[in-house]
Amino acid sequence: MRNLGGVVQMLRKEQARLSKEMSAIGAALSAFRAAYANGTATRHKISAAGRARIAAAQRARWAKAKAQSGKTNAVTMPKKRAMSASARRRIAAAQRARWAKAKASKKST
């Protein structure tokens, strides 16, 4: 039981140390909260004239790159060939004949 008083004293010291640490953390949080109250930094707006200058400069860079390459980078797709209605009918008839032949061979076996 004599040792119990020492344990209580050590626990009180630890509690005092932790409460100091918690108050320091609280102060740090309040400082951060004050610094970042808006959530984001202020954003600067660019004028229409500035945007036009940037766009013109980019168009000039694209034109220069296109002139140096000598060819376009665009991928051309081959045109799809249209099938006439009579060709579609011939193909469909041939397919029906194949199906009929396959059905007939299944019935005979």
QUIKAZI-V690265 format. One record per backbone hydrogen bond with DSSP energy under -1.0 kcal/mol. NH is the residue of the N-H (numbers start at 1). CO is the residue of the C=O. If there is no record, write none. Layout:
# QUIKAZI-V690265
[[NH/CO] [NH/CO]]
This chain:
# QUIKAZI-V690265
[[7/3] [8/4] [9/5] [10/6] [11/7] [12/8] [13/9] [14/10] [15/11] [16/12] [17/13] [18/14] [19/15] [20/16] [21/17] [22/18] [23/19] [24/20] [25/21] [26/22] [27/23] [28/24] [29/25] [30/26] [31/27] [32/28] [33/29] [34/30] [35/31] [36/32] [51/47] [52/48] [53/49] [54/50] [55/51] [56/52] [57/53] [58/54] [59/55] [60/56] [61/57] [62/58] [63/59] [64/60] [65/61] [66/62] [67/63] [68/64] [69/65] [70/66] [88/84] [89/85] [90/86] [91/87] [92/88] [93/89] [94/90] [95/91] [96/92] [97/93] [98/94] [99/95] [100/96] [101/97] [102/98] [103/99] [104/100] [105/101] [106/102] [107/103] [108/104]]
